[in-house]
Amino acid sequence: MSLHSSLPSAFGSDISFTTLLDAEGTEAEESMTTPVPSHRKPDRLAAAQVQETGSEHAEQEASSEVTPDVVVNTDGTPYRVKFQGGSSIQSLFTFVDLHLVIHGFDPASPLFRHGMHQSEEIPLALALKLPPLPDHQKIKRCLDVFFDRLWPFYPVITRSNFEAEIDAIISQQPQEVSDLQFSIQYTHIPCLVAVYCVLCIGINELSTTDPELSIEYLNAGYQLYAHLVATPYLPSAQSLFLLALALRSWGKDGQAWHIVGQAIRISQSLGLHKLVMRHSPVKAQGTPYQHSDTLGERLWWSCYALEKQMQLECGRPSIIDTEFDNITSTWSQNLTTSDSSPYFKAWISLAGIMGRISDRIYAHKFGNAEEMLSETIKLDKDLLEWESSLPDSLRPRDIFLEHLDEASKICAGFLSQQYYHAQISALRVSLIFPQHAFSAEIKRHGTKLSQTQRLLAGASICAQAARAVATQILQLADENVRSPSLGISQTFLASVVLALVILRQPNSRLARSDVELLTSATEHMEAWYYHCGFNPGFIQVFVEMRNRVGSVFLKTSAKAPRRSSSITTSLPRTQDVVSQGSGFTPSIAGSYGHTGTTSTHGGSGMGNQNTGDGFDDSALNLFGNMDFEELWNMMDSDFMSYDTDIQLIPS
């Protein structure tokens, strides 16, 4: 978000969000992972880059426009640099750091850089190795999983045709040959990649006991990536999309972002975007989109939905025109329970709203606060209308109050988690700014805004959404229902929101239960990322988050007057809740095959591990009595920008 106001900043250069982060903790220049302010360039990185950067490239970069809300991740070399935008979890997590540094803790944001390698890269052997396909029974099990759990949202293949292609490949597979590269025909490569991806997803969905085999199929499919790009037609676009899903099932969201982008480019070259536009000739008049169940359209909308989801997750720009966001706004108007793919239509229409949230809030420069608040109200209304348009069987709900089969729970869980993700993203501003300043700004524009009640309650709505996401994923884990297709980003986002809610109001009666929920959710994420092979330094983010937030809660509750309650004696002791924050609960961690405890990572760059003993009640109000305009001016000029003079990519 960015607001350019005519009001001058009320603070000098020595008072800023970055100053708050650096006052008690590690220097931003050393971490290289916090948002880089415009007046403080990372000396080491800049020095290394200036040596290798030509003046022509420097002039080009200096004149380029910078998107607000940018977080830079790097390992210190000039080539390994990645950006995250304002809607990303890492950007929101920085506000957790802002609260915690006041209590004497160092910023934990530097730990995020340890996840860059696993997310953005995939190690490949130089020699091609294509493992043979398993027997029909194993393939069928993986196909069943895919069509039960993922196909309702991403119907990019037709099962009968796909099975026929598989039979053709198996018929070419001699019994005595161990690798398929000696027998596969060139025309069958796209299908082979698709089979590898379905096997990778299916094995990972069904069990955690054989991760090597799932990864072997993933690597084999990725090794054929060049062959797909070399034949840019419909089968290759389908296989690329499945490859993106397989990568996401192993936490490689960064790689998936690139792959789905290639699938979109091929789809555009095939004219699939024009095909779907023909079915919406009068969209400006609000006529419902006339959905056609062709394979080409299903592939296009699947690519669209996945990219819009990932755009909101990482904050990077979309390559799909925003006019498709408006087309999807009418998708849910003709949803009925008799539709052959109700989940698909509901998901596409929700993805359209997610796209509008990214474009209108996180990629838009607002002229004033009224414009931003008005847009937030409108997007929140869009989400409510989307929910009310769904049949009862599809609405976000407590899936454990009904007797649903495993696949239905996973599908319902996916849709509801994406809804809550969009809701939090739309109302995130209510979590960032202090409640008194935010409420005062809304009331100041009250006569010009409509339906401000939900906006005033935005922080509470975000808190409820976060609790719903975390509770749902933990209940699924308790029932031994695990699905990497659900993803972990929404649980991560929910945990960060819970941390902010606790830090904003540590004296709340709900804070204790939120601490316990945060503890369980972060333990679950530790197990998931451990299963995916992430660096222990990155996994340490969850340990630090729950331990530090729990510490603040303990000290605040110890200082606050005791509240009488008739049920106090039945609640678990606060010390017991927080002291459990370093280990795994067997019912949760066991679902990912990891029952150990994550230890502190010595090389994480955390610096001084201050325990926060210097607690001060005055720290509860992060920004004192600063008003909304002052805070946003400070954020816009410092916290949410980076130096265009820093040359990140040498010429």
Secondary structure, 3 states (H helix, E strand, C coil): CEECCCCCCCCCCCCCHHHHHHHHCCCHHHHCCCCCCCCCCCHHHHHHHHHHCCHHHHHHHHHCCCCCCCEEEECCCCCCEEEECCCCHHHHHHHHHHHHHCCCCCCCHHHHHHHHHHHHCCCCCCCCCCCCCCCHHHHHHHHHHHHHHCCCCCCCCCHHHHHHHHHHHHHCCCCCCCCHHHCCCHHHHHHHHHHHHHHHHHHHHHCCCCHHHHHHHHHHHHHCHHHHHHCCCHHHHHHHHHHHHHHHHCCCHHHHHHHHHHHHHHHHHCCHHHHHHCCCCCHHHCCCCCCCCCHHHHHHHHHHHHHHHHHHHHCCCCCCCCHHHHHHHHHHHHCCCCCCCHHHHHHHHHHHHHHHHHHHHHCCEECCHHHHHHHHHHHHHHHHHHHHHCCCCCCCCCHHHCCCCHHHHHHHHHHHHHHHHHHHHHCCHHHHCCHHHHHHHHHHCHHHCCCCHHHHCHHHHHHHHHHHHHHHHHHHHHCCCCCHHHCCHHHHHHHHHHHHHHHHCCCCCCHHHHHHHHHHHHHHHHHHHHHCCCCHHHHHHHHHHHHHHHHHHHHHHHHCCCCCCCCHHHCCCHHHHHHCCCCCCHHHHHHHCCCCCCCCCCCCCCCCCCCCCCCCHHHHCCCCCCCHHHHHHHHHHHHCCCCCCCCCCCC
